Amino acid sequence: MMAQRRTIVVTAEMAALYVRGCELRDAGHDDVDDDSPEHDEFRAIDKRLNWTLLGRAPHEVSVLDDLSGDPPACMQRRNSPAFPDFNGWYSGRRLQEALQAALDAQRSRQR
């Protein structure tokens, strides 16, 4: 049984949080050993974006993670025919693509 794909509606808040979260991640503030206010901001953004706005479960990967390529073997082993995307790798990638497409469309309209 394949999971149904749902239409992804990207709100302005989602897009803004995604941009800021990526900025903080790229600056290294996603590191668990980071003890800065920026790390606290990253964690708050990550939770609001993933858990509250996108409805992702805590065991699923974050849309702010690097989801290029295939999931690591440890994650692939947890998938099953009943739950082919248990860790949310593939759905997370689709969300990243939707968020990026919304940002690209927004930038095109601003030109």
ABEGO torsion letter per residue (X at the ends): XBBBBBBBBBBAAAAAAAAAAAAAAAAGAABAABABAAAAAAAAAAAAAAAAAAGBBAABBBAABBABEBBBAAAAAABBAABAAAAGAAAAAAAAAAAAAAAAAAAAAAX
